[in-house]
Structure formats: C-alpha cells, structure tokens
C-alpha cells in the first residue's frame, strides 16, 4: 500500500475526511463544523461528482445553491446537534446554532 493510501486511511479512521474538490475538512474534525450530507440520487447524479465533497464544491458542480428539498432523509441530514457547519445548516433549512 502506498504511503498516500495509508495516510488517507489513517485520516479517515481518525475522522479527518476531506473534500475531493478543494481539500477542506468535511468531517467533525473541521473546527467550523462538519459538512457530511446526503442528497437525493437524482440531485447527486446531476453533479456528475464521485467521492466526498463539501457544500461549496457540490453547489459549483450543480450550478446552483442547494435547497432543503435536495437532501434525502438520511440520519446525517437530521442531526440536531451543533456539529454541522453554518453553511450546511442554512442549506438544510435549519436555524444557525453558531456562537
């Protein structure tokens, strides 16, 4: 296994998952909040992306801002704690819990 693959695996095991597009942390290791989410299949297919992406890179690929109807009913989209980024909370239509 190459060093890069080992480092990537170690980061994932430690909860440090990064956006494939820009490299930003999308996991709970991000001090600004996690951006882990799941979209409806048809919305995800429209992005033509493969892998894990942040909200910004997903929106850039989609060509528009995400709206609450784009997200499926996965548990990750229904978190009630303050661990989500403000940007993701906004797109999900949840109140901002920052500060």
C-alpha positions in Angstrom: 0.0 0.0 0.0 1.4 3.4 -1.0 2.2 6.0 1.7 -0.6 8.3 0.4 -3.2 5.5 0.6 -2.0 4.7 4.2 -2.2 8.3 5.2 -5.7 8.6 3.7 -6.9 5.5 5.5 -5.4 6.8 8.8 -7.1 10.2 8.4 -10.4 8.5 7.7 -10.1 6.3 10.8 -9.3 9.4 12.8 -12.4 11.2 11.4 -10.5 13.6 9.2 -12.3 13.3 5.9 -11.6 16.0 3.2 -13.5 17.3 0.2 -12.1 15.7 -3.0 -12.6 19.1 -4.8 -10.9 21.6 -2.5 -9.4 19.6 0.3 -11.4 21.2 3.1 -12.3 19.1 6.0 -15.9 17.9 5.8 -15.9 15.7 8.9 -16.3 16.6 12.6 -12.6 17.3 12.7 -13.4 20.7 11.0 -13.5 23.4 13.7 -16.1 25.3 11.6 -18.4 22.3 11.7 -19.0 19.1 9.6 -20.3 19.1 6.1 -21.3 15.5 5.8 -24.6 15.2 4.0 -26.5 13.0 1.5 -28.6 14.2 -1.4 -31.4 12.6 -3.3 -30.0 10.3 -6.0 -31.2 12.5 -8.9 -29.6 15.6 -7.4 -26.3 13.8 -6.8 -26.3 12.4 -10.4 -26.8 15.9 -11.7 -23.5 17.0 -10.1 -21.6 14.3 -12.0 -19.2 14.0 -9.0 -17.8 10.9 -7.4 -16.5 10.9 -3.9 -17.0 13.2 -0.9 -17.5 16.9 -1.5 -18.2 20.0 0.6 -21.3 22.1 0.1 -19.4 24.7 -1.9 -17.9 22.2 -4.4 -21.2 20.4 -4.7 -23.0 23.6 -5.5 -20.4 24.6 -8.0 -20.8 21.3 -9.8 -24.6 21.6 -9.6 -24.6 25.2 -10.8 -26.9 26.4 -8.1 -27.3 26.6 -4.3 -28.6 23.5 -2.5 -32.1 23.8 -1.0 -33.7 21.6 1.6 -35.6 19.5 -1.0 -32.2 18.4 -2.4 -31.4 16.4 0.7 -32.7 12.9 1.4 -33.9 11.7 4.8 -30.6 10.1 5.9 -29.8 10.4 9.5 -26.7 12.6 8.8 -29.1 15.2 7.4 -31.3 15.2 10.5 -28.7 15.8 13.2 -29.9 18.1 15.9 -26.6 18.9 17.5 -24.5 22.0 16.6 -21.8 19.9 14.9 -22.8 21.0 11.4 -21.3 23.9 9.6 -23.5 27.1 9.4 -23.5 26.7 5.6 -24.9 23.2 5.7 -27.5 24.2 8.4 -28.6 27.0 6.1 -29.0 24.7 3.1 -30.9 22.2 5.1 -33.2 25.0 6.3 -32.1 24.6 10.0 -31.6 27.5 12.4 -27.9 28.5 12.8 -26.6 27.5 16.2 -23.3 29.3 15.9 -21.9 31.2 18.9 
